[in-house]
Amino acid sequence: RCVQNAVDGYLLDGKVPAAGTVCS
């Protein structure tokens, strides 16, 4: 889900989200 969340955040926010935070 780490990757999915990152992609969702990127699409919603329109920018690169804190993938590290979401992953951790």
C-alpha positions in Angstrom: 0.0 0.0 0.0 3.0 2.2 0.4 3.3 2.7 -3.4 -0.5 3.1 -3.8 -0.7 5.8 -1.2 2.2 7.6 -2.7 0.6 7.5 -6.2 -2.8 8.6 -4.7 -1.2 11.5 -2.8 0.7 12.5 -6.0 -2.4 12.6 -8.0 -4.5 14.3 -5.4 -1.9 16.8 -4.2 -0.4 17.1 -7.6 3.1 17.0 -6.1 5.5 14.4 -4.7 4.2 13.5 -1.2 6.3 12.2 1.7 6.7 8.7 0.4 9.2 8.0 3.2 6.7 8.9 5.9 3.9 6.9 4.2 6.3 3.9 3.8 7.6 4.1 7.3 
